[in-house]
C-alpha cells in the first residue's frame, strides 16, 4: 500500500505514512497556464489517497487523483459539501449525494471523520465514518476543564470527549422565556470561575461558538476555549472568535491550519492499515 497525499492534506498524509510504514507515492500536481489542475501518480497499484475537501480546488484535485488510480481507498478527513445533505427547497442539488457518487465510482472504500450528519452519510454505500471525539478527549486528559456542547444535538459528541478526558460535561439548553426572548444556559453545571471548553464538530463561521461563549462569560466562566474536529473557519472566523474573548482555538488536522494541534492520523492509520 502507498499513501497518495493530496495538496490539502500533506502533513496528515505524512503522519499516516509514518505510523503505517507505508511509502508516500510519487505524485505530481501542476497547474496549466489557464488554472486547470494536472495530476500524475506513478507506480501505485494499491494505495490510499488522503485529501480533505475544503474548497472546489480540493474537490477537483481529489477527483483527478482518483482517476489516475485503480480501486484506491479514498480518505477524505474533512468531507466538504456535506451540509447540503438534502433538497431543502424544490430544485436544489443534493451536493453530498453528487460527491458520494463520484467518489464511490472510483474508490473501493471511502473513509472520513465526523461527517456533518447521518443524512450526509446515508448517500454513501462504502463509507467508514470515524469519530475523533476520543482523540480530542485525550488531548484534555491533564486539564481541569468543563466541556460544553453548544446545543443538545451534539451531546453525544461532548460526552465521549469528556469521558475520555475524565472531566465534567454539559450542554447549552435553550429555554423560551416569552414570545421574543430565548435564554441559553448550561443544563446542569455551574460554570462560574471555571475553564470551559466548547466542543463542536465544525467551526465554520464561528457564530455558534461566539453565541455560546458570550453566555458562558455572562455566567462567570473564567476562560472559554473552543475545540473542534474541522476548523473550517470561514469568513475570518478566527478573528471573530478571539474578539469574542475565546482564549484558544484547538482543532484536529482534518483541515490543516495553525490551530491543528490534535492529529487524527492514528485513527485513520488503524482504519487503512
Ligand atoms: C451544527 O450542526 C454543527 O455542529 C456546528 O455547530 C455548526 O456547523 C457550526 O457552524 P458555525 O461555526 O457557522 O456557527
Boltz pocket constraint, residues with backbone or C-beta under 6 A from the ligand:
constraints:
  - pocket:
      binder: B
      contacts: [[A, 116], [A, 150], [A, 154], [A, 200], [A, 201], [A, 202], [A, 203], [A, 204], [A, 205], [A, 206], [A, 207], [A, 208], [A, 209]]
      max_distance: 6.0
